[in-house]
Amino acid sequence: MRASFRHMYINTMHLQNLPGCTIVQQNKNGFSAELLIRDGKYKLRLDYREKDTPKVYLVYPDICSLRHHEIHLFGMRYHPAYNKELPLLCLTYYDNDKWDSSIPLTRSYIPWAIEWTEFYELWLLTGKWYGRGIHPGGKKTDDK
């Protein structure tokens, strides 16, 4: 069995045991999961493909993405499962976060997404993004 396939299987097993998480699609190349977090206030969609970096979208609540670099989004991306554009969360710090499929999603992308929602709520209150990060080709924001 290929290591990446084994890691994908292990990730699905972890996610199936995670409260608020539902695997909504699965095949030999990957899976998709929906997560309800923060008492259902946020719904996230995680798309995992065997040979790609996971992608996490914010399904709801609707947010203003006009300042997407300020709140660490890759902007709006069309998602065929919802037939609309959704915010694609920027969750990795490209200099340090070298994710690979052996790292469980429950120890990487899931907590990073939950942390993103916390920073988003602080940003709504203060107008300042408290998370660190850098967009590819962008400016580093590490001023906590």
Beta strands, then each sheet from edge to edge (+ up, - down):
strand 1: 21-27
strand 2: 30-37
strand 3: 42-49
strand 4: 55-60
strand 5: 73-79
strand 6: 84-89
sheet 1: 1+ 2- 3+ 4-
sheet 2: 5+ 6-
end
